[in-house]
């Protein structure tokens, strides 16, 4: 029996998302080119850049497996102000002096491992049956729930002009914007460099990695 076109081609597409377009626009662009059913293994905010793992054809049925992979990010956090969204697109909530290097290191120590942090107001989590980001766009103020988040690695790469540059490896469901907010700041830049065994340097939107090859890499990953 012939496979319906919507389920073919099957595989994984690695995309290096630029700042600006939404992840869903990238998904739609790939779907339009291939003609296949297309999903994702975790989105990025419009201001963020980096790796998107898209699932094509029958691979969309394995979305949960890919969604649960750890993710690595590089971010720059302005520690002088918090915003309503934890990123540059939100309204400023407060302004204050940035912490000393010693105080910052102490704060970072408290964010390693499993931490309980509020979910950002512009997340896709449902509040009363509606997506939080839609409530935020309408100006509806809600108290966001907290969630256990896992920070496997958190390294301070640089701290200059009150901006901290961090390298983080986090578990699924962890928001880097929540970590920025916990530090008293907001993300200025955010770039995802890895999802599980896949790296942004491999990104090629025109290439579909066969599903069996992608699954083999998952099996070989530590």
VOLUM-131143 format. One record per residue (C-alpha): residue in three letters; x, y, z; chain. Coordinates in steps of 0.1 Angstrom, whole numbers, plus 5000, padded with zeros to 4 digits. Example, Ala and Ser with C-alpha at 12.3 -4.5 7.8 and 13.67 -1.06 7.14 Angstrom:
2
ala,5123,4955,5078,A
ser,5137,4989,5071,A
# end
This chain:
222
unk,5000,5000,5000,A
unk,5013,5034,4991,A
unk,5021,5057,5020,A
unk,4999,5088,5020,A
unk,5019,5119,5010,A
unk,5012,5135,5044,A
unk,5033,5108,5060,A
unk,5062,5110,5036,A
unk,5090,5121,5037,A
unk,5097,5109,5072,A
unk,5126,5121,5093,A
unk,5141,5149,5113,A
unk,5149,5184,5100,A
unk,5174,5205,5120,A
unk,5169,5243,5116,A
unk,5190,5272,5129,A
unk,5162,5297,5136,A
unk,5170,5334,5133,A
unk,5157,5361,5155,A
unk,5123,5374,5144,A
unk,5100,5347,5130,A
unk,5080,5325,5153,A
unk,5089,5288,5155,A
unk,5055,5280,5140,A
unk,5063,5301,5109,A
unk,5094,5279,5105,A
unk,5073,5248,5108,A
unk,5048,5261,5083,A
unk,5077,5269,5058,A
unk,5091,5234,5060,A
unk,5056,5218,5057,A
unk,5050,5239,5026,A
unk,5082,5227,5010,A
unk,5079,5190,5018,A
unk,5041,5186,5017,A
unk,5044,5163,5047,A
unk,5029,5165,5082,A
unk,5053,5185,5103,A
unk,5057,5190,5140,A
unk,5084,5202,5165,A
unk,5103,5190,5195,A
unk,5102,5223,5214,A
unk,5097,5259,5202,A
unk,5118,5291,5206,A
unk,5105,5326,5213,A
unk,5106,5350,5183,A
unk,5136,5369,5199,A
unk,5155,5337,5204,A
unk,5178,5319,5179,A
unk,5192,5285,5175,A
unk,5183,5249,5171,A
unk,5148,5237,5162,A
unk,5143,5200,5158,A
unk,5114,5195,5134,A
unk,5097,5161,5128,A
unk,5084,5152,5093,A
unk,5059,5126,5083,A
unk,5056,5096,5105,A
unk,5083,5110,5128,A
unk,5056,5133,5142,A
unk,5042,5103,5161,A
unk,5074,5102,5182,A
unk,5072,5139,5193,A
unk,5071,5130,5230,A
unk,5104,5111,5228,A
unk,5122,5141,5212,A
unk,5105,5167,5234,A
unk,5119,5150,5266,A
unk,5156,5156,5254,A
unk,5179,5179,5274,A
unk,5187,5213,5258,A
unk,5217,5235,5259,A
unk,5215,5273,5257,A
unk,5238,5303,5256,A
unk,5222,5335,5271,A
unk,5231,5370,5281,A
unk,5212,5383,5311,A
unk,5209,5419,5320,A
unk,5210,5418,5358,A
unk,5199,5455,5363,A
unk,5162,5449,5356,A
unk,5134,5423,5356,A
unk,5107,5423,5329,A
unk,5071,5409,5328,A
unk,5083,5382,5303,A
unk,5119,5376,5314,A
unk,5131,5388,5280,A
unk,5135,5421,5261,A
unk,5100,5420,5247,A
unk,5083,5425,5282,A
unk,5076,5457,5302,A
unk,5101,5466,5328,A
unk,5090,5456,5363,A
unk,5118,5471,5384,A
unk,5153,5484,5381,A
unk,5181,5479,5406,A
unk,5219,5476,5410,A
unk,5234,5444,5395,A
unk,5249,5420,5420,A
unk,5286,5418,5428,A
unk,5305,5389,5412,A
unk,5305,5371,5445,A
unk,5268,5375,5450,A
unk,5261,5364,5414,A
unk,5281,5332,5420,A
unk,5262,5325,5451,A
unk,5229,5330,5433,A
unk,5240,5307,5405,A
unk,5248,5280,5431,A
unk,5212,5281,5443,A
unk,5199,5275,5407,A
unk,5219,5243,5400,A
unk,5201,5210,5402,A
unk,5163,5208,5407,A
unk,5146,5242,5414,A
unk,5110,5253,5417,A
unk,5105,5285,5396,A
unk,5075,5304,5382,A
unk,5066,5297,5346,A
unk,5070,5328,5324,A
unk,5038,5348,5316,A
unk,5043,5343,5279,A
unk,5045,5306,5280,A
unk,5021,5282,5263,A
unk,5009,5268,5297,A
unk,4971,5269,5300,A
unk,4957,5291,5328,A
unk,4920,5285,5333,A
unk,4918,5267,5299,A
unk,4936,5295,5280,A
unk,4972,5298,5269,A
unk,4992,5322,5292,A
unk,5007,5341,5264,A
unk,4972,5350,5250,A
unk,4961,5363,5284,A
unk,4994,5383,5286,A
unk,4988,5399,5252,A
unk,4953,5410,5264,A
unk,4968,5426,5295,A
unk,4952,5401,5318,A
unk,4974,5397,5349,A
unk,4976,5362,5364,A
unk,4997,5346,5391,A
unk,5018,5321,5372,A
unk,5022,5286,5387,A
unk,5056,5273,5396,A
unk,5072,5241,5382,A
unk,5101,5219,5391,A
unk,5129,5226,5366,A
unk,5162,5208,5362,A
unk,5195,5226,5356,A
unk,5222,5200,5349,A
unk,5249,5225,5341,A
unk,5252,5263,5347,A
unk,5284,5280,5339,A
unk,5293,5317,5341,A
unk,5312,5325,5309,A
unk,5316,5363,5315,A
unk,5302,5391,5336,A
unk,5308,5426,5321,A
unk,5288,5458,5322,A
unk,5262,5441,5345,A
unk,5254,5415,5319,A
unk,5261,5378,5327,A
unk,5268,5354,5298,A
unk,5258,5319,5308,A
unk,5260,5284,5293,A
unk,5232,5261,5306,A
unk,5223,5225,5301,A
unk,5187,5220,5313,A
unk,5160,5194,5313,A
unk,5128,5194,5294,A
unk,5103,5220,5306,A
unk,5129,5243,5320,A
unk,5126,5280,5311,A
unk,5158,5300,5308,A
unk,5137,5332,5312,A
unk,5126,5319,5347,A
unk,5163,5315,5356,A
unk,5170,5350,5345,A
unk,5141,5363,5365,A
unk,5153,5344,5396,A
unk,5186,5362,5392,A
unk,5168,5395,5392,A
unk,5173,5402,5355,A
unk,5160,5393,5320,A
unk,5174,5376,5289,A
unk,5188,5400,5264,A
unk,5198,5372,5240,A
unk,5190,5335,5240,A
unk,5205,5309,5217,A
unk,5198,5271,5218,A
unk,5228,5252,5207,A
unk,5219,5216,5214,A
unk,5188,5193,5218,A
unk,5199,5159,5230,A
unk,5226,5146,5206,A
unk,5218,5172,5179,A
unk,5238,5204,5175,A
unk,5230,5237,5158,A
unk,5262,5234,5137,A
unk,5245,5205,5119,A
unk,5214,5225,5109,A
unk,5204,5223,5073,A
unk,5167,5231,5066,A
unk,5169,5215,5032,A
unk,5180,5181,5046,A
unk,5157,5155,5061,A
unk,5177,5132,5084,A
unk,5162,5096,5081,A
unk,5142,5087,5112,A
unk,5163,5055,5117,A
unk,5195,5076,5118,A
unk,5180,5100,5143,A
unk,5168,5072,5165,A
unk,5202,5056,5164,A
unk,5218,5088,5176,A
unk,5193,5089,5205,A
unk,5202,5054,5214,A
unk,5239,5061,5214,A
unk,5236,5093,5234,A
unk,5247,5092,5271,A
# end
